[in-house]
Amino acid sequence: MQLGMCPAVWNELSLPLKPKEGAIRADPNISDGVILMADDDVNNHLIVKCALEEVGFRGIFKGVVDGLELMDFLFCRGKHKHARIPDLILLDLNMPGKDGRSALQAIKADLSLRRIPVAVLTSSASQDDIELCSRFRKCSYMTRPTNYQEWTRSLVEILLENLPSWNPAVPLVDEPSHFCEQQ
């Protein structure tokens, strides 16, 4: 994975908490929604956050590290008791504890959650995993990109398919999230 494509982020593995100089400020009353990423590799969260900034996503991005925390977020439990239900879930299948497969099945079995689009972004190219995803409505499957440009292209595809309110012409106003706050 090439991390050098977003130097402001990768120098200290923390995200800038201010918009880029010269960026147009988005109307704070307009949002592209909430994207929730479930992946045990926090570096993938950082890559996605940076790529979302580059493609103009101006919503909220949150990250969780396993299937149990994903379910806590979705059901507003524990530290996520004030969480907003996401408009899109980016899901890794291979996580410790409750993995993405069982989390996907639980999400799509729940009447209140099944409407949420899930984009599976995983290193697995297993036919069983592809078939699992194809059994559910609003579920897309992509093999995890190997470089930053591919991440960006994949995210544009996912956003266009799943977030009709997304306008790629408007830059992101960066929102801090729990995994990238500066110490």
C-alpha positions in Angstrom: 0.0 0.0 0.0 1.4 3.4 -1.0 1.0 5.9 1.8 3.0 8.7 0.4 0.1 10.1 -1.7 -1.3 12.2 1.1 1.7 13.7 2.8 -0.1 15.9 5.3 -1.7 12.8 6.7 1.1 10.3 6.7 3.9 12.4 8.2 2.6 11.7 11.7 -0.3 9.3 10.9 -2.7 12.0 12.0 -5.2 14.0 10.0 -5.2 17.7 9.7 -8.2 19.1 11.6 -8.5 22.2 9.4 -9.7 22.5 5.8 -7.0 22.8 3.2 -5.9 26.4 2.6 -8.0 28.0 -0.1 -10.8 25.4 0.2 -14.3 26.5 -0.2 -16.3 26.1 3.0 -19.3 23.9 2.6 -22.6 25.0 4.0 -22.6 23.4 7.5 -26.3 22.7 7.1 -25.7 20.5 4.1 -24.2 17.1 4.6 -23.4 14.1 2.4 -24.4 11.9 5.3 -22.5 9.6 7.6 -20.0 6.9 6.5 -19.0 4.3 9.0 -16.0 2.1 8.3 -15.5 -1.2 10.1 -11.9 -2.3 9.7 -9.4 -3.6 12.2 -6.5 -1.8 10.4 -6.7 1.9 11.5 -4.3 2.8 8.6 -7.2 1.9 6.2 -9.4 4.3 8.1 -6.8 7.1 7.6 -6.4 6.2 3.9 -10.2 6.4 3.4 -10.5 9.6 5.3 -7.9 11.2 3.2 -9.4 9.9 -0.1 -12.8 11.1 1.0 -11.4 14.6 1.5 -9.8 14.5 -2.0 -13.1 13.5 -3.7 -15.1 16.2 -1.9 -17.1 14.2 0.6 -18.5 16.7 3.1 -20.3 14.4 5.5 -19.1 12.7 8.7 -16.7 9.8 8.6 -16.5 7.4 11.6 -14.5 4.3 12.2 -14.8 1.2 14.3 -12.3 -1.7 14.6 -14.3 -4.9 14.8 -17.8 -6.4 14.3 -18.8 -6.0 18.0 -18.0 -2.3 18.0 -19.8 -2.0 14.6 -23.0 -3.5 16.2 -22.6 -1.2 19.3 -22.4 1.8 16.9 -25.4 0.7 14.9 -27.5 0.1 18.1 -26.2 3.2 19.9 -24.7 1.2 22.8 -21.8 2.0 25.1 -19.4 4.7 23.9 -21.6 5.0 20.8 -24.8 5.8 22.6 -25.1 9.1 20.7 -24.1 7.7 17.3 -26.1 8.7 14.2 -27.1 5.7 12.1 -24.8 5.7 9.0 -25.9 6.3 5.5 -23.2 3.9 4.2 -21.1 1.2 5.9 -17.6 0.3 4.5 -17.0 -3.2 5.8 -13.9 -5.4 6.0 -14.7 -9.1 6.3 -11.5 -10.2 8.1 -11.6 -8.7 11.6 -10.9 -10.3 14.9 -13.8 -11.3 17.2 -17.0 -10.8 15.4 -15.9 -10.7 11.8 -17.4 -8.8 8.9 -19.3 -11.8 7.6 -21.3 -12.3 10.8 -21.7 -8.5 11.2 -23.1 -8.3 7.6 -25.5 -11.1 8.3 -26.7 -9.4 11.5 -27.1 -6.1 9.7 -29.1 -7.5 6.8 -31.3 -9.7 9.2 -32.3 -6.6 11.3 -35.4 -4.8 9.9 -34.1 -1.4 11.2 -30.6 -1.8 9.6 -31.1 -3.7 6.4 -31.8 -0.6 4.4 -28.2 0.7 5.0 -26.0 0.1 2.0 -22.9 -1.9 2.8 -19.8 -1.8 0.6 -17.5 -4.7 1.4 -13.9 -3.6 0.9 -11.8 -6.6 1.8 -8.5 -8.4 0.9 -10.5 -11.6 0.4 -11.3 -12.7 -3.2 -13.1 -15.9 -2.0 -16.0 -17.0 -4.1 -17.9 -17.8 -0.8 -17.5 -14.2 0.3 -18.6 -12.8 -3.0 -21.7 -15.1 -2.9 -22.5 -14.1 0.7 -22.5 -10.4 -0.3 -24.6 -11.1 -3.4 -27.4 -12.6 -1.3 -28.2 -9.2 0.2 -29.8 -6.1 -1.2 -27.8 -2.9 -1.0 -24.5 -4.8 -0.7 -21.6 -4.3 -3.0 -18.3 -6.2 -3.0 -14.8 -4.9 -3.9 -11.4 -6.3 -3.4 -9.5 -3.8 -1.2 -7.5 -1.4 -3.4 -3.7 -1.7 -3.4 -2.7 2.0 -3.8 -4.1 5.4 -3.1 -5.4 6.2 -6.6 -7.4 2.9 -6.6 -8.8 3.8 -3.2 -9.9 7.1 -4.5 -11.5 5.6 -7.7 -13.2 2.9 -5.6 -14.7 5.4 -3.2 -16.0 7.6 -6.0 -17.7 4.5 -7.4 -19.2 3.6 -4.0 -20.3 7.1 -3.2 -22.0 7.6 -6.6 -23.8 4.3 -6.2 -24.9 4.7 -2.5 -25.1 8.4 -1.6 -27.3 10.3 -4.0 -26.8 13.6 -2.1 -23.0 13.4 -2.7 -21.8 16.3 -4.8 -18.1 15.7 -5.9 -17.7 19.3 -6.8 -17.8 20.6 -3.2 -14.6 20.1 -1.1 -14.7 18.5 2.4 -14.8 20.6 5.5 -12.8 18.3 7.7 -14.6 16.9 10.7 -12.4 15.3 13.5 -13.3 11.7 14.3 -12.5 9.6 17.3 -9.5 7.8 15.7 -7.7 10.9 14.3 -8.0 13.6 16.9 -4.7 15.2 17.6 -3.3 14.6 21.1 
